[in-house]
Amino acid sequence: MTRRAIVDTGPLVALLDRAEQYHGWAAEQVKQLDPPMLVCEPVLVETMFLLTRNPAAQDTILGLLENGALRIAYHLDEHLSEIRALRRKYQDRPMSLADACLVRMAELFKQHHIFTLDSDFKVYRKHGRDPLKLIYPNRVSSG
């Protein structure tokens, strides 16, 4: 069964860094996804930062964007009021900018799952009430 995905930082880092705990899981999931994986720029910034010591992996991210396997499908400036509302709603977590963008993307791209390692996505809701469709491993260590 193939699925469409909005990808979070964790799976991107795990996919490109073989030392990551969820590398194998992330690689298996990607094989089952319909391209392109959708992404927002805050996730790209986080991913590039976390891969700072791995320039080849950073270059791979840019290559995935260039070849269309990853597609920037969200412009923050078009959704600022929704992002502010989400961050206020989840201020007790607190919700990162990247997480807020991914939730908003899930509202816009209704057929897509969020591909993540972040358990906060089990709490977040689309339109304030609807659970998110997730691609999430059975076990994720906290941290």
Summary of the structure (lengths in Angstrom):
residues: 143
radius of gyration: 14.3
end to end distance: 30.8
largest distance: 40.4
contacts: 416
relative contact order: 0.19
helix: 48%
strand: 15%
